[in-house]
Amino acid sequence: MTGFAGRVAIAGIGQTEFSKDSGRSELRLAAEAVMAALADAGLEPRDVDGMATFAMDNNPEIEVQRAIGGGELRFFSRVHYGGGAACATVMQAALAVAAGVANVVVCYRAMNERSMQRFGAGVQGQAPRATTESAHFGWYAPFGLLTPASWVAMQAQRYLHDYGATTEDFGRVAVACRRHAATNPAAWFHGRPITLEDHQASRWIVRPLRLLDCCQESDGAVAVVVTSLERARDLRRPPALIRAAAQGASQDQQMMTSYYRSDIGDLPEMALVARQLYEQSGLDAKQLQTAVIYDHFTPFVLAQLEAFGFCGRGEAKDFVRDGAIELGGALPINTHGGQLGEAYIHGMNGIAEAVRQVRGSAVNQVDGVEHVLVTAGTGVPTSALILGRD
């Protein structure tokens, strides 16, 4: 067991509404989410002495702290690799609290990703820059691989080839997430479920990905409050115990374009994270009652189910065909609707949903939840958590 596992908890969660045009700055969104998370925990801005966020977030920690009326910061940390940072922010916070560096750390992500940045537009139009970080795109952009959908499509096509899956198997992920979103009032697609026929009729984006295989672009913010389990027990809400947290980058990893490793259709970085989580927590896949699986693109949900041992390699297509990932199934996933159905806040809204499942307060509550898996971005160096009841 690592130094933080079982000693640190998420004590508060907060979020803004999710929209396509928030009408306000990303800093205001961040401040609103942080204040909501502190109120949920029963804490004040003066209690916050640490912050963790994404390298991609546009809101400096000192500006967020000023905006909420906070005081001194003793810890601040940023994690790289886009959506792969989601659970790693909580890991950074847990490490700081366990080490005594900070007492109350807020993790946040705020973005006007629909009305301002449009991540899905890809790398075209960007000025050429001779940096190590961007150089690898030079191998792919000349051949038309310019957008996240095109990068994932390469791996998705290989997955179909290797395991005999079909695009309908991808569609079953979208149908499940949208079905859960339909009963979640906070979800953008509240009241708007889809059928497998709807999925198959949606237009191609980059074969084999259809429109309904791709997550949303959203405006909004989410924040979570991390503190010691001992302190969390005295606060307003039941704590969500951090049973395990891990990061992982595989051999020969690239940002969304790991085409030169031995198995293009696999996610070895997620398998690495899974091994760490199970070792830290002493749990295995059979002891997880529900999961929040990062669903920026449906094919990577199938590969993650395999990486975490919910089914064998190449068997996720069979696992999802019998309704296992829907409410009432063997492993309901993304009960809030996921990024396909609720909002794309780089996975932070999935962490909030996991906390609600542990508390027993989710809109689509799974019976008998003791432990919840949360995963972060795929195709990139990544992270994950296991949260549990105290």
C-alpha positions as CSV (number, residue, x, y, z in Angstrom):
1,M,0.0,0.0,0.0
2,T,1.3,3.4,-0.9
3,G,1.6,6.3,1.6
4,F,-1.7,7.9,0.6
5,A,-4.0,5.0,-0.2
6,G,-6.7,4.6,2.4
7,R,-5.6,7.8,4.3
8,V,-6.9,10.6,2.0
9,A,-10.4,11.3,0.8
10,I,-12.5,13.4,-1.5
11,A,-14.6,15.5,0.8
12,G,-16.5,17.8,-1.6
13,I,-17.5,18.1,-5.3
14,G,-18.9,21.0,-7.2
15,Q,-19.7,21.9,-10.8
16,T,-21.3,24.5,-13.0
17,E,-24.0,23.8,-15.5
18,F,-22.8,22.2,-18.7
19,S,-23.5,24.1,-21.9
20,K,-22.3,25.0,-25.4
21,D,-21.9,28.7,-24.6
22,S,-21.4,29.5,-20.9
23,G,-21.4,33.3,-21.5
24,R,-18.7,33.9,-19.0
25,S,-15.0,33.5,-18.5
26,E,-13.2,30.3,-17.7
27,L,-11.9,31.9,-14.5
28,R,-15.4,32.6,-13.4
29,L,-16.4,29.0,-14.2
30,A,-13.4,27.7,-12.2
31,A,-14.3,29.9,-9.2
32,E,-18.0,28.8,-9.3
33,A,-17.0,25.1,-9.3
34,V,-14.5,25.5,-6.5
35,M,-16.9,27.5,-4.3
36,A,-19.5,24.8,-4.9
37,A,-17.1,22.1,-3.9
38,L,-16.1,23.9,-0.8
39,A,-19.7,24.4,0.2
40,D,-20.4,20.8,-0.4
41,A,-17.6,19.9,2.0
42,G,-18.5,22.5,4.5
43,L,-15.2,24.3,4.1
44,E,-14.3,28.0,3.5
45,P,-11.9,29.5,0.9
46,R,-9.5,30.3,3.7
47,D,-9.1,26.5,4.4
48,V,-7.6,25.9,0.9
49,D,-3.8,25.7,0.9
50,G,-3.2,23.6,-2.2
51,M,-4.4,23.4,-5.8
52,A,-3.9,20.9,-8.6
53,T,-5.1,21.2,-12.2
54,F,-4.3,20.3,-15.8
55,A,-1.3,21.8,-17.7
56,M,-4.0,22.8,-20.3
57,D,-6.1,24.8,-17.9
58,N,-6.1,28.5,-18.6
59,N,-6.7,29.5,-15.0
60,P,-3.6,30.1,-12.9
61,E,-3.9,28.8,-9.4
62,I,-3.1,32.2,-7.9
63,E,-6.0,33.7,-9.9
64,V,-8.4,31.1,-8.8
65,Q,-7.4,31.5,-5.2
66,R,-7.8,35.2,-5.5
67,A,-11.2,34.9,-7.2
68,I,-12.6,32.7,-4.3
69,G,-11.1,34.9,-1.6
70,G,-8.6,32.4,-0.4
71,G,-5.3,32.9,1.3
72,E,-1.8,31.5,1.1
73,L,-1.0,28.4,-1.1
74,R,1.5,25.9,0.1
75,F,1.1,23.5,-2.8
76,F,0.3,23.8,-6.5
77,S,0.7,21.3,-9.2
78,R,-0.2,20.8,-12.9
79,V,-0.4,17.6,-14.9
80,H,0.3,17.3,-18.6
81,Y,-1.2,15.1,-21.3
82,G,-4.7,16.5,-21.7
83,G,-7.5,14.3,-20.5
84,G,-4.9,11.8,-19.2
85,A,-4.4,14.3,-16.3
86,A,-7.9,14.0,-14.8
87,C,-7.3,11.4,-12.1
88,A,-3.6,12.4,-11.7
89,T,-4.7,15.8,-10.3
90,V,-6.4,13.9,-7.4
91,M,-3.3,11.7,-7.1
92,Q,-1.1,14.8,-6.8
93,A,-3.5,16.2,-4.2
94,A,-3.5,13.0,-2.2
95,L,0.3,12.8,-2.2
96,A,0.5,16.4,-0.9
97,V,-2.0,15.8,1.9
98,A,-0.4,12.5,2.9
99,A,3.0,14.1,3.0
100,G,1.8,17.0,5.1
101,V,2.6,19.5,2.5
102,A,-1.0,20.8,2.3
103,N,-4.2,20.2,4.3
104,V,-6.9,21.0,1.8
105,V,-6.2,20.7,-1.9
106,V,-8.7,21.7,-4.6
107,C,-8.5,20.0,-8.0
108,Y,-10.3,21.9,-10.8
109,R,-10.8,22.0,-14.5
110,A,-12.7,24.9,-16.2
111,M,-13.1,25.2,-20.0
112,N,-15.1,27.0,-22.7
113,E,-14.2,24.2,-25.0
114,R,-17.2,24.5,-27.2
115,S,-17.5,28.3,-27.4
116,M,-13.8,29.2,-27.4
117,Q,-11.1,26.5,-28.0
118,R,-12.7,23.5,-30.0
119,F,-10.1,20.8,-29.2
120,G,-11.7,18.6,-31.8
121,A,-10.6,20.8,-34.6
122,G,-7.1,19.3,-34.4
123,V,-3.7,20.7,-35.4
124,Q,-4.5,22.2,-38.8
125,G,-3.9,25.9,-38.9
126,Q,-1.3,25.9,-36.2
127,A,2.0,27.5,-37.0
128,P,4.8,25.0,-37.5
129,R,6.9,24.9,-34.4
130,A,10.2,23.0,-34.0
131,T,9.5,21.5,-30.5
132,T,9.9,18.0,-29.2
133,E,6.3,18.0,-28.1
134,S,4.8,18.7,-31.5
135,A,7.4,17.1,-33.7
136,H,5.7,13.7,-33.9
137,F,2.7,15.2,-35.7
138,G,5.0,15.8,-38.6
139,W,4.9,12.1,-39.3
140,Y,1.1,12.1,-39.6
141,A,-0.3,15.5,-40.5
142,P,1.0,15.3,-44.1
143,F,-1.1,12.2,-44.6
144,G,-4.3,13.9,-43.3
145,L,-4.2,12.7,-39.7
146,L,-5.0,16.1,-38.3
147,T,-7.8,15.7,-35.7
148,P,-8.3,13.5,-32.6
149,A,-10.9,11.5,-34.4
150,S,-8.5,10.7,-37.2
151,W,-5.8,9.6,-34.7
152,V,-8.2,7.3,-32.8
153,A,-9.6,6.0,-36.0
154,M,-6.3,4.3,-36.9
155,Q,-6.3,2.4,-33.6
156,A,-10.0,1.7,-33.8
157,Q,-9.7,0.1,-37.3
158,R,-6.9,-2.1,-36.0
159,Y,-9.1,-3.2,-33.1
160,L,-11.9,-4.2,-35.4
161,H,-9.4,-6.2,-37.5
162,D,-7.8,-8.0,-34.6
163,Y,-10.9,-9.0,-32.7
164,G,-13.7,-9.3,-35.2
165,A,-15.7,-6.5,-33.6
166,T,-18.0,-4.3,-35.5
167,T,-19.0,-0.6,-35.5
168,E,-22.3,-1.8,-33.8
169,D,-20.1,-2.8,-30.8
170,F,-18.9,0.8,-30.6
171,G,-22.5,1.9,-30.9
172,R,-23.6,-0.1,-27.9
173,V,-21.2,2.1,-25.8
174,A,-22.8,5.3,-27.1
175,V,-26.3,3.9,-26.6
176,A,-25.6,3.0,-22.9
177,C,-24.0,6.4,-22.1
178,R,-26.8,8.3,-23.8
179,R,-29.4,6.2,-22.0
180,H,-27.9,7.1,-18.6
181,A,-27.6,10.8,-19.7
182,A,-31.3,10.8,-20.6
183,T,-32.3,10.5,-16.9
184,N,-29.6,12.9,-15.5
185,P,-30.9,16.4,-15.4
186,A,-27.4,17.8,-15.4
187,A,-26.5,16.1,-18.7
188,W,-26.6,18.0,-21.9
189,F,-28.4,15.1,-23.5
190,H,-31.0,14.8,-20.7
191,G,-34.1,13.4,-22.1
192,R,-32.5,12.4,-25.4
193,P,-31.5,8.7,-25.5
194,I,-30.5,7.1,-28.8
195,T,-30.9,3.7,-30.3
196,L,-28.4,1.5,-32.0
197,E,-30.1,2.4,-35.3
198,D,-29.5,6.0,-34.6
199,H,-25.9,5.3,-34.0
200,Q,-25.5,3.4,-37.3
201,A,-27.3,6.1,-39.2
202,S,-25.1,8.9,-37.9
203,R,-22.6,10.3,-40.4
204,W,-19.1,9.2,-40.7
205,I,-16.4,11.4,-39.1
206,V,-13.4,9.3,-39.9
207,R,-14.0,5.7,-40.6
208,P,-14.7,3.6,-38.6
209,L,-15.9,6.4,-36.3
210,R,-19.3,7.9,-36.7
211,L,-20.6,11.1,-35.2
212,L,-22.1,9.3,-32.2
213,D,-18.8,7.6,-31.4
214,C,-17.3,11.0,-30.6
215,C,-17.8,12.9,-27.3
216,Q,-19.1,16.4,-27.0
217,E,-17.4,19.7,-26.9
218,S,-18.6,21.5,-23.7
219,D,-18.4,24.6,-21.6
220,G,-18.3,24.1,-17.9
221,A,-16.2,23.4,-14.8
222,V,-15.8,20.8,-12.1
223,A,-13.9,20.8,-8.8
224,V,-13.2,18.3,-6.1
225,V,-11.8,18.9,-2.6
226,V,-9.1,16.5,-1.2
227,T,-8.2,16.3,2.4
228,S,-7.2,13.7,5.0
229,L,-9.7,10.9,5.8
230,E,-9.6,11.9,9.4
231,R,-10.6,15.5,8.6
232,A,-13.1,14.4,6.0
233,R,-15.0,12.3,8.5
234,D,-15.8,15.5,10.4
235,L,-17.1,17.4,7.4
236,R,-20.5,17.8,5.8
237,R,-20.6,14.9,3.4
238,P,-19.6,11.2,3.6
239,P,-16.0,10.9,2.4
240,A,-15.1,9.1,-0.8
241,L,-12.0,7.2,0.3
242,I,-9.1,7.2,-2.2
243,R,-8.3,3.5,-2.2
244,A,-5.8,3.8,-5.1
245,A,-4.5,6.3,-7.6
246,A,-1.9,5.8,-10.4
247,Q,-0.4,7.3,-13.5
248,G,1.0,5.4,-16.5
249,A,2.9,5.9,-19.7
250,S,3.8,2.8,-21.7
251,Q,6.9,2.0,-23.7
252,D,7.1,3.9,-27.0
253,Q,4.1,6.1,-25.9
254,Q,3.1,9.0,-28.1
255,M,0.3,11.6,-27.8
256,M,-2.7,9.9,-29.5
257,T,-0.5,8.4,-32.2
258,S,1.2,5.4,-30.7
259,Y,1.4,3.5,-34.0
260,Y,4.8,2.0,-33.7
261,R,4.5,-0.2,-30.7
262,S,3.8,-3.9,-31.0
263,D,0.0,-3.8,-30.6
264,I,-1.7,-0.8,-32.1
265,G,-5.2,-1.8,-30.9
266,D,-4.2,-2.2,-27.3
267,L,-3.8,0.3,-24.4
268,P,-0.8,-0.8,-22.5
269,E,-0.7,2.4,-20.5
270,M,-4.1,1.5,-19.0
271,A,-3.0,-2.0,-18.2
272,L,0.0,-0.5,-16.3
273,V,-2.4,1.8,-14.4
274,A,-4.7,-1.2,-13.6
275,R,-1.8,-3.2,-12.2
276,Q,-0.9,-0.4,-9.9
277,L,-4.4,0.3,-8.7
278,Y,-5.1,-3.4,-7.9
279,E,-1.8,-3.7,-6.1
280,Q,-2.4,-0.6,-4.0
281,S,-6.0,-1.4,-3.1
282,G,-5.8,-5.2,-2.8
283,L,-8.9,-5.3,-5.0
284,D,-9.6,-6.8,-8.4
285,A,-12.1,-6.2,-11.2
286,K,-14.7,-8.5,-9.5
287,Q,-14.8,-6.1,-6.5
288,L,-15.8,-3.0,-8.5
289,Q,-19.5,-2.5,-8.7
290,T,-19.5,0.3,-11.3
291,A,-17.0,2.3,-13.3
292,V,-16.5,5.7,-15.0
293,I,-14.7,4.9,-18.2
294,Y,-13.2,7.8,-20.1
295,D,-15.3,7.9,-23.2
296,H,-13.9,10.6,-25.5
297,F,-14.3,7.9,-28.3
298,T,-16.3,4.7,-28.0
299,P,-13.6,2.3,-29.2
300,F,-11.3,3.1,-26.3
301,V,-14.0,2.1,-23.9
302,L,-13.8,-1.4,-25.1
303,A,-10.1,-1.5,-24.9
304,Q,-10.2,-0.2,-21.3
305,L,-12.7,-2.8,-20.2
306,E,-10.1,-5.4,-21.3
307,A,-7.2,-3.6,-19.8
308,F,-8.8,-3.6,-16.3
309,G,-9.8,-7.3,-16.5
310,F,-13.5,-7.0,-16.7
311,C,-13.2,-9.3,-19.7
312,G,-10.4,-10.9,-21.7
313,R,-8.5,-9.4,-24.7
314,G,-10.9,-9.1,-27.6
315,E,-13.9,-10.0,-25.5
316,A,-15.3,-6.5,-24.8
317,K,-17.5,-6.8,-27.9
318,D,-19.3,-9.8,-26.3
319,F,-19.3,-8.1,-22.9
320,V,-21.2,-5.0,-24.1
321,R,-23.6,-7.0,-26.3
322,D,-25.6,-8.4,-23.4
323,G,-26.2,-5.1,-21.6
324,A,-23.4,-5.5,-19.1
325,I,-22.5,-1.9,-19.1
326,E,-26.0,-0.6,-18.6
327,L,-27.9,-0.1,-15.3
328,G,-28.8,-3.5,-14.0
329,G,-25.9,-5.1,-15.8
330,A,-22.7,-6.7,-14.5
331,L,-20.8,-3.4,-14.7
332,P,-22.8,-0.2,-15.2
333,I,-20.5,2.4,-16.6
334,N,-20.8,6.2,-16.9
335,T,-24.0,6.4,-15.0
336,H,-24.0,10.2,-15.4
337,G,-23.9,9.8,-19.2
338,G,-20.2,10.2,-19.6
339,Q,-18.5,12.6,-21.9
340,L,-20.7,11.2,-24.7
341,G,-23.9,12.2,-22.8
342,E,-23.3,14.5,-19.9
343,A,-20.4,16.8,-20.8
344,Y,-16.8,16.8,-21.8
345,I,-14.9,18.4,-19.0
346,H,-11.7,16.4,-19.6
347,G,-13.0,13.6,-17.3
348,M,-13.4,15.7,-14.1
349,N,-17.2,15.3,-14.2
350,G,-16.6,11.5,-14.1
351,I,-14.7,11.9,-10.8
352,A,-17.6,13.8,-9.4
353,E,-20.0,11.0,-10.5
354,A,-17.8,8.4,-8.8
355,V,-18.1,10.4,-5.5
356,R,-21.8,10.5,-5.9
357,Q,-21.9,6.7,-6.4
358,V,-19.8,6.1,-3.3
359,R,-22.1,8.5,-1.3
360,G,-25.2,6.8,-2.6
361,S,-26.6,10.0,-4.1
362,A,-26.2,9.5,-7.8
363,V,-29.3,10.1,-10.1
364,N,-28.7,6.6,-11.6
365,Q,-27.5,5.0,-8.4
366,V,-26.0,1.5,-8.6
367,D,-27.1,-0.8,-5.7
368,G,-24.5,-1.9,-3.2
369,V,-21.6,0.3,-4.3
370,E,-18.5,-0.2,-2.3
371,H,-15.8,0.6,-4.8
372,V,-15.8,2.7,-8.1
373,L,-13.2,2.8,-10.8
374,V,-12.5,6.1,-12.6
375,T,-10.2,6.3,-15.6
376,A,-8.7,9.3,-17.4
377,G,-7.8,10.0,-21.0
378,T,-6.8,7.2,-23.4
379,G,-4.3,7.2,-26.2
380,V,-2.1,9.4,-24.0
381,P,-0.1,9.0,-20.8
382,T,-2.9,8.5,-18.4
383,S,-4.2,8.0,-14.8
384,A,-7.0,6.4,-12.8
385,L,-8.5,6.1,-9.4
386,I,-10.4,3.6,-7.2
387,L,-12.7,5.4,-4.8
388,G,-14.5,3.6,-2.0
389,R,-16.8,3.9,1.0
390,D,-15.2,4.8,4.3
